[in-house]
């Protein structure tokens, strides 16, 4: 049972990583990156590393995508002013 769960979560990680790479819009990439962070947190939890999973949940699915979205917003706003 555990091996099947690991395989499913690995497929989910691979799928979300592929979708993140194929996105052209940086804002959409950030949203998919957040989903990838959630999938990786689930993978770490399934692999019995809950502390790493919690860190990934905080950083990979919240902080990093937020910083990317704020940067994209600032760049787009500054580009309109010029």
C-alpha atoms as a printed R data frame, in Angstrom:
   type eleno elety resid chain resno      x      y       z
1  ATOM     1    CA   UNK     A     1  0.000  0.000   0.000
2  ATOM     2    CA   UNK     A     2  2.767  2.425   0.904
3  ATOM     3    CA   UNK     A     3  4.593  1.785  -2.368
4  ATOM     4    CA   UNK     A     4  1.458  2.539  -4.352
5  ATOM     5    CA   UNK     A     5  0.959  5.792  -2.443
6  ATOM     6    CA   UNK     A     6  4.572  6.806  -3.073
7  ATOM     7    CA   UNK     A     7  4.155  6.042  -6.782
8  ATOM     8    CA   UNK     A     8  0.981  8.144  -6.996
9  ATOM     9    CA   UNK     A     9  2.573 11.112  -5.237
10 ATOM    10    CA   UNK     A    10  5.684 10.825  -7.432
11 ATOM    11    CA   UNK     A    11  3.478 10.918 -10.521
12 ATOM    12    CA   UNK     A    12  1.716 13.981  -9.118
13 ATOM    13    CA   UNK     A    13  5.075 15.695  -8.539
14 ATOM    14    CA   UNK     A    14  6.224 14.832 -12.064
15 ATOM    15    CA   UNK     A    15  2.978 16.089 -13.581
16 ATOM    16    CA   UNK     A    16  2.974 19.401 -11.716
17 ATOM    17    CA   UNK     A    17  6.659 19.982 -12.481
18 ATOM    18    CA   UNK     A    18  5.984 19.375 -16.174
19 ATOM    19    CA   UNK     A    19  3.035 21.764 -16.160
20 ATOM    20    CA   UNK     A    20  5.151 24.409 -14.397
21 ATOM    21    CA   UNK     A    21  7.840 24.158 -17.057
22 ATOM    22    CA   UNK     A    22  5.348 24.358 -19.922
23 ATOM    23    CA   UNK     A    23  3.638 27.544 -18.676
24 ATOM    24    CA   UNK     A    24  4.624 30.738 -20.486
25 ATOM    25    CA   UNK     A    25  3.096 33.335 -18.149
26 ATOM    26    CA   UNK     A    26  5.233 33.920 -15.017
27 ATOM    27    CA   UNK     A    27  2.151 34.481 -12.856
28 ATOM    28    CA   UNK     A    28  0.732 31.115 -13.868
29 ATOM    29    CA   UNK     A    29  4.134 29.530 -13.300
30 ATOM    30    CA   UNK     A    30  4.086 30.853  -9.744
31 ATOM    31    CA   UNK     A    31  0.649 29.358  -9.102
32 ATOM    32    CA   UNK     A    32  1.712 25.985 -10.496
33 ATOM    33    CA   UNK     A    33  4.929 26.247  -8.465
34 ATOM    34    CA   UNK     A    34  2.746 26.554  -5.392
35 ATOM    35    CA   UNK     A    35  0.940 23.358  -6.367
36 ATOM    36    CA   UNK     A    36  4.302 21.693  -6.922
37 ATOM    37    CA   UNK     A    37  5.312 22.737  -3.411
38 ATOM    38    CA   UNK     A    38  2.180 21.097  -2.045
39 ATOM    39    CA   UNK     A    39  2.892 17.917  -3.986
40 ATOM    40    CA   UNK     A    40  6.482 17.843  -2.732
41 ATOM    41    CA   UNK     A    41  5.300 18.400   0.846
42 ATOM    42    CA   UNK     A    42  2.969 15.427   0.430
43 ATOM    43    CA   UNK     A    43  5.830 13.348  -0.982
44 ATOM    44    CA   UNK     A    44  8.097 14.184   1.942
45 ATOM    45    CA   UNK     A    45  5.317 13.322   4.370
46 ATOM    46    CA   UNK     A    46  4.693  9.984   2.658
47 ATOM    47    CA   UNK     A    47  8.437  9.280   2.775
48 ATOM    48    CA   UNK     A    48  8.300  9.822   6.562
49 ATOM    49    CA   UNK     A    49 10.071 13.171   6.659
50 ATOM    50    CA   UNK     A    50  7.353 15.388   8.141
51 ATOM    51    CA   UNK     A    51  9.777 18.113   9.247
52 ATOM    52    CA   UNK     A    52 11.053 18.524   5.687
53 ATOM    53    CA   UNK     A    53  7.444 18.388   4.471
54 ATOM    54    CA   UNK     A    54  6.448 21.236   6.778
55 ATOM    55    CA   UNK     A    55  9.400 23.334   5.649
56 ATOM    56    CA   UNK     A    56  8.514 22.645   2.015
57 ATOM    57    CA   UNK     A    57  4.911 23.543   2.719
58 ATOM    58    CA   UNK     A    58  5.915 26.899   4.182
59 ATOM    59    CA   UNK     A    59  8.642 27.856   1.743
60 ATOM    60    CA   UNK     A    60  7.796 26.008  -1.456
61 ATOM    61    CA   UNK     A    61  4.082 26.555  -1.563
62 ATOM    62    CA   UNK     A    62  3.737 29.928   0.155
63 ATOM    63    CA   UNK     A    63  6.792 32.153   0.399
64 ATOM    64    CA   UNK     A    64  8.524 31.541  -2.936
65 ATOM    65    CA   UNK     A    65  5.399 31.821  -5.154
66 ATOM    66    CA   UNK     A    66  4.354 34.934  -3.233
67 ATOM    67    CA   UNK     A    67  7.728 36.574  -3.849
68 ATOM    68    CA   UNK     A    68  7.544 35.664  -7.540
69 ATOM    69    CA   UNK     A    69  4.013 37.052  -7.878
70 ATOM    70    CA   UNK     A    70  4.980 40.304  -6.152
71 ATOM    71    CA   UNK     A    71  8.009 40.660  -8.419
72 ATOM    72    CA   UNK     A    72  5.968 40.020 -11.565
73 ATOM    73    CA   UNK     A    73  3.392 42.549 -10.411
74 ATOM    74    CA   UNK     A    74  6.038 45.209  -9.795
75 ATOM    75    CA   UNK     A    75  7.746 44.590 -13.137
76 ATOM    76    CA   UNK     A    76  4.451 44.768 -15.039
77 ATOM    77    CA   UNK     A    77  3.434 47.960 -13.225
78 ATOM    78    CA   UNK     A    78  6.815 49.617 -13.867
79 ATOM    79    CA   UNK     A    79  6.637 48.579 -17.532
80 ATOM    80    CA   UNK     A    80  3.311 50.371 -17.975
81 ATOM    81    CA   UNK     A    81  4.651 53.641 -16.564
82 ATOM    82    CA   UNK     A    82  7.418 53.971 -19.142
